[in-house]
């Protein structure tokens, strides 16, 4: 049965391709690749983020309160209509990330978020998780707002699966055609050759990793994919509005 509840700390680091290869090769002394990354292959993740018409969830998140939350549907690759996806409720409380998710078919996930009620329970589904997502959906009027996809390399610490490190690149987004099955195209969110590393651990990171990060001069940063996409879309809208005003004056 897939894990449906996660509690962990997540630290993020931005780097270029040279820095990525530098730390990647060192990490492989202690870690092993995710099964989906064997043979030096990426795997892609696609997400559909939901929000209110006034962008309540992401605006609250960007204000950095002690408690913040987001809702998304996540798929691996471009899903078929009957493919398994995850409805995920992600919370952050005093730096601790809590993620609760439930697997269902794509069309069921769409209907779940639209109606606020799960249409079916299957063996293995965590009813408590589904109930929590239902409660969250009852508090907001949500609609699909942003599509985000990226290519990922993931690894686990040898002998300690509680430590996971991921590298995401080619992060792309769109605010049209908001269906996961429509393809993973979109505008680039970061400059070409940029990578986002996330260190995910249930407790503190091991000493060897802390020393490695210090040796390579890598320092934590604050980076939200959805948050940065929202800020980019707002800037684009402001430029378009300014351009429209200039045309009216002329």
Secondary structure as UniProt FT lines:
FT   STRAND          5..16
FT   HELIX           17..27
FT   TURN            28..30
FT   STRAND          31..33
FT   HELIX           35..40
FT   STRAND          43..51
FT   TURN            53..54
FT   HELIX           56..62
FT   TURN            63..64
FT   STRAND          67..76
FT   TURN            81..82
FT   STRAND          84..93
FT   TURN            94..95
FT   STRAND          96..105
FT   HELIX           106..115
FT   TURN            123..124
FT   HELIX           127..139
FT   STRAND          143..157
FT   TURN            158..159
FT   STRAND          160..174
FT   HELIX           180..182
FT   STRAND          187..188
FT   TURN            192..193
FT   STRAND          194..201
FT   HELIX           207..215
FT   TURN            216..217
FT   HELIX           225..249
//
